[in-house]
Amino acid sequence: MDAHTGTGTELVDIPPGTVTLTDRRTRRSWAVGLAPYRLAPVPVTQDLYADVTGHRPSAARGDRLPVESVSWWDAVRFCNTLSLREGLAPAYRLPADEDDDIEWDAASEGYRLPTEAEWEHACRAGTTGPRHGELDEIAWYRDNAHDRVHEVSGKLPNAWGLHDMLGNVWDWCWDVYDAEVYGTYRVLRGGGWFDEHWSCRASARRRSHPTFRVDDVGFRLARSGTSCPPPTPPAGTPPRPSRSG
């Protein structure tokens, strides 16, 4: 995999797989199969966000800092705007009012938010523990961030070339957290610069209203499919079945 650590729109190919999600409140676990997809190696930066939207909403300022103080709605609108700029069909059909339902065109190759299953699969990068490395080496969090957000890719990546999956800023995900209890609240993953170590785990889930904005929440880009064909398996190896979720 070719990882890029710039501030543009380069994406990393993520292999298919299965991830088991767990909800601590309900003590429920469920497995999700995933087809190949692509994910940005770093959160969207302030430089990229300003280039696409003309706005700089973040509390801290710096081109290579993650954009923060953006709502879930800000993030999905950004995805559509970037898709149109690059000649791609937008992934989302946006309603006129934020109180109405949004539709995701799963067949679109446009930019979008990762699902939380995609996010956790990518964060783990084949590992099974709470983190993909030593926390101080891979994440900015309360014990080492000095009460501020940091430039992207300042810590070691995981095995798939992804930086800041844990710490620095939380990532908005596509999913509704628990519609029966929390209504339209959306999932946040990864932990942020202000969080204790227990929030910076691959399985940790947080929720917030899709209009919520705060200085430790950002997002990263995803797209469906891959940019290159999968490698040819060795002779005599049965092909791995494709999964969708």
C-alpha positions as CSV (number, residue, x, y, z in Angstrom):
1,M,0.0,0.0,0.0
2,D,1.2,3.5,-0.9
3,A,0.6,5.8,2.0
4,H,0.7,9.6,1.5
5,T,1.0,12.0,4.4
6,G,0.3,15.2,2.5
7,T,-2.7,17.5,2.9
8,G,-4.4,16.5,-0.4
9,T,-6.9,13.9,-1.4
10,E,-4.6,10.9,-1.8
11,L,-6.2,7.7,-0.4
12,V,-4.9,4.4,0.8
13,D,-6.4,1.1,-0.5
14,I,-7.9,-0.8,2.4
15,P,-8.3,-4.6,1.9
16,P,-11.6,-6.4,2.5
17,G,-12.3,-8.1,5.8
18,T,-14.7,-8.6,8.7
19,V,-14.8,-6.5,11.9
20,T,-16.8,-7.1,15.1
21,L,-18.3,-4.0,16.6
22,T,-19.3,-3.8,20.3
23,D,-21.7,-1.5,22.1
24,R,-20.9,-1.2,25.8
25,R,-24.3,0.1,26.8
26,T,-26.3,-2.7,25.3
27,R,-23.5,-5.3,25.6
28,R,-24.2,-6.3,22.1
29,S,-21.6,-7.3,19.5
30,W,-22.1,-7.8,15.7
31,A,-19.9,-8.7,12.8
32,V,-19.7,-6.6,9.6
33,G,-18.2,-7.8,6.4
34,L,-16.4,-5.2,4.3
35,A,-15.6,-4.9,0.6
36,P,-12.4,-3.1,-0.4
37,Y,-12.5,0.7,0.0
38,R,-10.2,3.6,0.2
39,L,-9.4,5.9,3.2
40,A,-7.4,9.1,3.6
41,P,-4.1,8.5,5.5
42,V,-4.7,11.7,7.6
43,P,-7.8,13.7,8.7
44,V,-8.9,16.5,6.4
45,T,-6.6,19.5,7.0
46,Q,-7.4,23.1,7.4
47,D,-5.6,23.8,4.1
48,L,-7.7,21.3,2.1
49,Y,-10.9,22.4,3.8
50,A,-10.3,26.1,3.1
51,D,-9.3,25.3,-0.5
52,V,-12.6,23.4,-1.1
53,T,-15.0,25.5,0.9
54,G,-13.4,28.9,1.3
55,H,-13.9,28.7,5.1
56,R,-11.6,28.2,8.1
57,P,-13.9,27.2,11.0
58,S,-11.2,25.8,13.3
59,A,-10.5,27.1,16.8
60,A,-6.7,26.6,16.3
61,R,-5.1,27.8,13.0
62,G,-2.5,26.1,10.8
63,D,-2.6,24.7,7.3
64,R,-1.5,21.2,8.4
65,L,-3.6,21.0,11.5
66,P,-6.8,18.9,11.2
67,V,-9.9,20.9,10.5
68,E,-12.0,20.9,13.6
69,S,-15.1,22.6,14.9
70,V,-17.0,21.1,11.9
71,S,-20.3,19.3,12.3
72,W,-21.3,16.0,10.7
73,W,-23.4,18.0,8.2
74,D,-20.4,20.2,7.4
75,A,-18.4,17.0,6.7
76,V,-20.9,15.5,4.3
77,R,-21.4,18.8,2.4
78,F,-17.6,19.0,2.1
79,C,-17.5,15.4,0.6
80,N,-20.1,16.4,-2.0
81,T,-18.4,19.6,-2.9
82,L,-15.0,17.9,-3.3
83,S,-16.6,15.2,-5.5
84,L,-18.2,17.7,-7.8
85,R,-14.9,19.6,-8.1
86,E,-13.1,16.4,-9.2
87,G,-15.9,15.3,-11.6
88,L,-17.3,12.5,-9.4
89,A,-20.9,11.8,-8.7
90,P,-21.7,12.9,-5.1
91,A,-22.2,10.2,-2.6
92,Y,-24.9,12.0,-0.8
93,R,-28.3,13.3,-1.7
94,L,-28.7,16.2,0.7
95,P,-32.1,17.4,1.9
96,A,-33.1,21.1,1.9
97,D,-33.3,21.0,5.7
98,E,-30.8,19.4,8.2
99,D,-33.8,17.9,10.1
100,D,-34.7,15.7,7.1
101,D,-33.1,12.4,6.2
102,I,-30.0,12.2,4.0
103,E,-29.5,9.5,1.5
104,W,-26.2,7.7,0.6
105,D,-25.8,6.5,-2.9
106,A,-23.7,3.4,-2.2
107,A,-22.9,3.0,-5.9
108,S,-21.3,6.4,-6.1
109,E,-17.5,6.6,-6.3
110,G,-17.5,10.1,-4.8
111,Y,-16.0,11.1,-1.5
112,R,-17.8,10.2,1.7
113,L,-17.4,9.5,5.4
114,P,-16.3,6.0,6.4
115,T,-18.8,3.8,8.1
116,E,-17.8,3.0,11.7
117,A,-17.0,-0.6,10.7
118,E,-14.7,0.7,7.9
119,W,-13.1,3.0,10.4
120,E,-12.4,0.3,13.0
121,H,-11.1,-2.2,10.4
122,A,-8.7,0.5,9.1
123,C,-7.7,1.6,12.5
124,R,-6.8,-2.0,13.6
125,A,-4.9,-2.7,10.4
126,G,-4.8,-6.4,11.1
127,T,-4.2,-6.1,14.8
128,T,-6.5,-7.4,17.5
129,G,-5.6,-5.4,20.7
130,P,-7.1,-2.1,21.9
131,R,-4.5,-0.2,19.8
132,H,-2.2,-0.8,16.9
133,G,0.9,0.4,18.8
134,E,2.2,2.1,21.9
135,L,-0.1,5.0,22.5
136,D,2.5,7.7,23.0
137,E,4.1,6.7,19.7
138,I,0.9,6.7,17.6
139,A,-1.4,9.3,19.2
140,W,-1.8,12.8,20.5
141,Y,-3.9,12.6,23.7
142,R,-4.2,14.3,27.1
143,D,-0.9,13.0,28.5
144,N,1.3,14.3,25.6
145,A,-0.7,16.8,23.5
146,H,-0.1,19.8,25.8
147,D,-3.7,20.9,25.6
148,R,-3.8,21.5,21.8
149,V,-4.3,19.9,18.5
150,H,-1.2,18.9,16.4
151,E,-0.3,18.8,12.7
152,V,-1.3,15.6,10.9
153,S,1.1,12.7,10.5
154,G,3.2,13.8,13.5
155,K,3.0,10.3,15.1
156,L,3.8,6.9,13.7
157,P,1.2,5.4,11.2
158,N,-0.3,1.9,11.6
159,A,0.7,-1.0,9.4
160,W,-1.6,0.3,6.5
161,G,0.0,3.8,6.5
162,L,-2.8,5.6,8.3
163,H,-1.9,8.4,10.8
164,D,-3.9,9.9,13.6
165,M,-6.5,7.1,13.7
166,L,-6.2,7.4,17.5
167,G,-6.0,10.8,19.2
168,N,-5.6,14.3,17.8
169,V,-9.2,14.7,16.6
170,W,-12.2,12.4,16.7
171,D,-13.5,11.3,13.2
172,W,-17.1,11.6,12.2
173,C,-18.5,8.4,10.8
174,W,-21.5,7.9,8.6
175,D,-23.5,5.8,11.0
176,V,-26.4,6.7,13.3
177,Y,-25.4,5.7,16.8
178,D,-28.6,4.3,18.2
179,A,-31.8,5.6,16.6
180,E,-34.2,4.2,19.3
181,V,-32.4,5.9,22.2
182,Y,-30.4,8.9,20.7
183,G,-32.4,9.7,17.5
184,T,-30.2,11.2,14.8
185,Y,-26.9,11.2,16.8
186,R,-24.0,10.1,14.7
187,V,-20.9,8.0,15.6
188,L,-17.5,9.5,16.4
189,R,-14.4,7.3,16.5
190,G,-10.7,7.6,17.6
191,G,-10.4,9.9,20.5
192,G,-9.0,13.4,20.5
193,W,-6.1,15.5,21.9
194,F,-8.1,16.3,25.1
195,D,-9.1,12.7,25.9
196,E,-7.7,10.2,28.4
197,H,-6.0,7.0,27.2
198,W,-9.2,4.9,27.6
199,S,-11.0,6.9,24.9
200,C,-8.1,6.3,22.4
201,R,-8.9,2.7,21.6
202,A,-9.9,1.0,18.3
203,S,-13.2,-0.1,19.8
204,A,-14.2,3.1,21.6
205,R,-17.4,4.7,20.4
206,R,-18.8,8.2,21.0
207,R,-21.9,9.9,19.8
208,S,-23.0,13.5,19.1
209,H,-25.7,15.4,17.4
210,P,-24.9,15.9,13.7
211,T,-25.0,19.7,14.1
212,F,-22.4,19.6,17.0
213,R,-19.1,21.5,16.5
214,V,-16.2,21.3,18.9
215,D,-12.4,21.8,18.8
216,D,-11.4,18.1,19.0
217,V,-13.8,16.7,16.3
218,G,-12.8,16.5,12.6
219,F,-13.2,13.9,9.8
220,R,-11.3,11.9,7.2
221,L,-12.3,11.0,3.6
222,A,-13.3,7.6,2.2
223,R,-14.3,6.3,-1.2
224,S,-15.8,3.0,-2.3
225,G,-13.6,0.6,-4.3
226,T,-9.9,0.6,-4.8
227,S,-7.5,2.4,-7.1
228,C,-5.7,-0.8,-8.2
229,P,-6.6,-4.4,-8.7
230,P,-5.9,-6.9,-5.8
231,P,-2.7,-8.9,-6.0
232,T,-2.8,-12.2,-7.7
233,P,-2.8,-15.0,-5.1
234,P,-0.1,-17.7,-5.3
235,A,-0.7,-20.8,-7.4
236,G,-3.0,-23.2,-5.6
237,T,-4.4,-20.6,-3.2
238,P,-8.2,-20.3,-3.5
239,P,-9.4,-16.7,-4.1
240,R,-10.7,-14.8,-1.1
241,P,-14.4,-14.2,-1.4
242,S,-15.6,-10.6,-1.7
243,R,-17.8,-9.3,1.1
244,S,-20.1,-6.3,1.2
245,G,-21.6,-4.6,4.2
